[in-house]
Amino acid sequence: MNISRNSCTALVALALGMVLTDRTQAADYEAGKKKAEEVCKACHGADGNTPLTPETPRLAGQYYEYLVHSLEAYRKGARENPLMTPMAKPLTDAEIRDVAWYFYKQQGLVEKY
């Protein structure tokens, strides 16, 4: 069977879109915003564009799966940080998805070079 490069690319994009859609269907933007304002705002800024220091990463516009993976790793202790680990430990799976979805949907800052 001969599949064109464009057809293959389209199939991969469709499959990835289905995976992302499946993982984000349960995410609640408003709940994520509320949790971010309660917990994340002090260091990362209200919209994820941290105004504080270069050591504090910007979360706005980051990939949803990356944010979920990072928060899960902090919660499990697979990734350690003296500030983030205690913040992530009490989060439920739903709260992690909600916060990740909220920050994913935010506009990240555009660097000027």
C-alpha positions in Angstrom: 0.0 0.0 0.0 1.4 3.4 -1.0 0.4 6.3 1.4 1.4 9.8 0.4 3.3 11.9 2.8 0.4 14.4 3.1 -2.0 11.6 4.0 0.4 10.2 6.6 0.8 13.7 8.1 -2.9 14.2 8.2 -3.5 10.8 9.9 -0.8 11.6 12.6 -2.3 15.0 13.2 -5.8 13.5 13.5 -4.6 10.8 16.0 -2.8 13.4 18.1 -5.8 15.7 18.1 -8.0 12.8 19.3 -5.6 12.0 22.1 -5.5 15.7 23.2 -9.2 16.0 22.9 -9.8 12.9 25.0 -7.4 14.0 27.7 -8.8 17.6 27.8 -12.6 16.8 27.7 -12.7 16.6 31.5 -10.6 19.8 32.0 -12.5 22.8 33.3 -11.1 26.2 32.3 -12.9 28.2 35.0 -11.9 25.7 37.8 -8.3 25.9 36.5 -8.4 29.7 36.5 -9.7 29.7 40.1 -7.1 27.2 41.3 -4.3 29.1 39.5 -5.4 32.4 41.1 -5.4 30.7 44.6 -2.2 28.7 44.3 0.0 29.7 41.3 -0.5 33.4 41.0 2.1 34.4 43.6 5.0 33.0 41.7 3.8 32.5 38.1 1.5 35.5 37.7 -2.3 35.5 37.3 -2.1 34.5 33.7 1.1 32.5 33.8 3.4 35.2 32.5 5.5 35.6 35.6 6.7 39.1 36.4 9.1 38.1 39.1 12.4 36.3 38.2 14.0 34.5 35.3 14.1 31.4 37.5 10.3 31.2 37.7 9.0 29.7 34.4 6.2 31.2 32.4 3.3 28.8 32.2 1.1 30.7 29.8 0.9 29.0 26.4 2.9 25.9 27.5 1.8 22.6 26.0 -1.1 21.0 28.0 0.5 17.6 28.2 3.8 19.1 29.4 2.0 20.9 32.2 0.1 17.8 33.2 3.2 15.7 33.2 5.2 18.3 35.2 2.6 18.7 37.9 2.1 14.9 38.2 5.9 14.5 38.5 6.1 17.1 41.3 3.1 15.5 43.1 4.7 12.0 42.9 8.1 13.2 43.9 9.7 12.2 40.6 10.6 15.8 40.0 11.6 17.8 43.1 11.6 21.5 43.8 11.3 23.0 47.3 8.5 25.3 46.2 6.6 23.2 43.6 6.6 19.9 45.3 4.5 21.0 48.2 2.2 23.0 45.9 1.5 20.0 43.7 1.2 17.3 46.3 -2.4 18.1 47.4 -3.7 18.5 43.8 -6.1 16.0 42.5 -5.9 14.6 38.9 -8.8 16.8 38.0 -7.2 19.9 39.4 -4.0 19.2 37.6 -5.9 18.9 34.3 -7.9 22.1 35.0 -4.8 24.2 35.9 -2.9 22.8 32.9 -5.8 23.6 30.6 -6.1 27.1 32.0 -2.4 27.9 31.4 -2.3 26.2 28.0 -5.1 28.5 26.8 -3.3 31.7 28.0 -1.3 33.8 25.6 2.4 33.5 26.3 4.6 36.6 26.1 6.4 37.1 22.8 10.1 37.7 23.1 11.6 40.5 20.9 15.1 39.8 19.7 
